[in-house]
Amino acid sequence: MAQDKVSMPSGIGGLVRYFDEYKSKIQFKPGHIVVFTIVVMVIMVILYAYGKNIFGF
């Protein structure tokens, strides 16, 4: 009967805190992401509107 025992995980129960293990050297502020997104959207609108004339496709 002793073989039917179930052992529970010890310690922190399998939880891993990844933010302690790795810190990126490149960090962006949320404002930079918003500005970059707006710039990409403006470029896309310009290409959709004038792309044929600019590139001749």
N, C-alpha and C positions, 0 to 999 in steps of 0.2 A: 503494500500500500504506500510505502514511502516514495515510490517512483512516480506517483501521480501528482506530485507537488507542482505548483506553478509559481515561478519566481517573478517578481515584479522588477522593472528596471530600477536601478539605484541612482542616486545622485539627483540630477535636475530633471529626471524623467524624460530624457531624450530631447529636451529643448536646446537649441543652439542660437546664440546671439551673434548674427553675422555682422552687425554694424560694429562690433568690437574688433573683428578680425581683419577687416579691409577698409581702408579709407582712400578714396580716389584723390589723385593729385590735381585733377581738373574738376573744378566746381563752378557751376553757373548759378547766378542769382535768378529768381523767377522773372524779374523784369527783363533780363537779357533774352530769355526764352520767348517772352511775349513780343519783344521788338523783332527778334529774328523771324518769328512766325508771320508777323505783319509784313516784313520785307519780302519774304518768300511769296506771300499772297499777292503783293503788288507786282512782283516780277511775273507771276503766273498770269495775272490779268493783262499786263502789257503784252506778253507773248501770245495770249489768245487773241487779243485785239489786233496786234500789228505784226505777228510772227510771220505771216505769209509775205508781207511786204519787205520785212527785214531780211529773211533768209531765202526768199524766192521759191518756196516749195509750192 
